[in-house]
Amino acid sequence: MTTKHATTICLTLCFFLNVSQLGFAQKGTVEPDWYPVGYGGATWAGEVTAFDNDHRTLTLTHGKGKDAETFVATIPDAPYQWRRDSRNARVIDFPYDPTRSTQTYKYRGSGAVADMLPENGPAEVYVPNPPASDVITDFSQFKGRKIVVFYTARERQVNSQTIKYNDVWRIRVEKK
């Protein structure tokens, strides 16, 4: 093996090691799966470093020290349901549109022809909202866990001021 060849292998290995660290990157877009009609596809991944039960927020942090980035996720005051996504990972789903009694999900693929719709999969899935009694009131269970939140940036009026917030409709808790 030549020195040039060994250097190339070493640099390639370093590249893949760095890319694997990005596998849990903070801001991202969705993988192929069924998503609510109207959902833009934004995700944010990080470790839950703080929570506020009264304001229904989780603070996610990605990175360490001066390179750390944070994201505040607003958890809806709505019923939730444990489900499985297309990767068979357990997720917590909240109604994307709480004004409707049933949520409509459409398949969103990667854009590749082979990934347009799973074999024998429906084009749309209708999911009834969970019972009103299933509401998360204590977010301490998430502290220190790595999660991915699926969210939509929204605005609301509070005392004639526009408040921006990140409205979460799905949480995927990564395995410890």
Order of alpha helices (4+ residues) and beta strands (2+ residues): alpha-beta-beta-beta-beta-beta-beta-beta-beta-beta-beta-beta
